[in-house]
Amino acid sequence: MVISIFILVCGLILRYHGADWLIGGSVGLAHLFGVSKLAIELPVIAFGTSIPKMVVSMSAAFGGSGGLAIGNIVPDNMG
């Protein structure tokens, strides 16, 4: 139980810092190329929020649980 809580807290901390790094890098790219921050941040954020679903789906597919991969993807693409 303690290990699970520790892993959860570490994951949340890493996710926070990863998101901060992702946004900071996208803003830096926007300044470097002279593009508006919004034009860079929207695609980067969209891609960044899709990566966890992709990792779960790939892990499920390679682990022989194709149904989990389909169940992870289908609800997002229904609307």
N, C-alpha and C positions, 0 to 999 in steps of 0.2 A: 504494500500500500504506500509506504513512504517513497519507494523507488518510483512508483507511478506518478506520484505528486511531484517529485523532483524532476522527472522527465517532462511532465506537463509544463512546469514553470520554466524550465530551460527552453522548451520549444516556443513558449510565448515570448520569452526574451529574445531569442534568435529571430523569431518572426517580426517582432517590432524593429529590431535593428536592421534586418534585411529589407524591410519596407522603407525605412528611412534612407538606407543606402541606395535603393532603387530610385526613389524620388529625387534624391540629391544628385545622382548621376544623370537622370533625365533632364533636370534643370541645367546642369553643366553642359550637356549636349546642346540644349536649346540655345544657351548663350554662345557656345562655340560656333554653331552654324547660323546664328542670327535668326532663328525661328522663334515664334511665340511659344511660351512655356506650355500653353494649353495644347498646341498641336503636337507636342512631344509627349506630354504627360498622359493624355488619354489613351493612345495605343500602348504605352508602356504599362500603365495601370491595368488595362484590359488583359494584356499578355501575362502580367504578374499575378493577377487573380485567377487565371486559368491554369497556371502551372501546377498547383496542388491537385486539382482534379485530374490533370493529365498523368501525374505521378501515381496517384491512386489507381487510375484505370489501367495504366501499363503494368503496375505491380500485380493487380488482380488478373489481368490477361495472361501474364507470364506465369502466374501461380495456378492457373487452371480454373479460375473463377470468372469466366467470361460474362456471366450474368451480372456480377457486381460491377464490372466495367460498363456494361450497357445501362444498368440502373443508375450509375453515377453520371452518365452523359445525357441520357434522354430527357430528364426533367428540365434541364437548362435550355434545351433546344425545342421545346414544345410551344413556346409562345412567341 
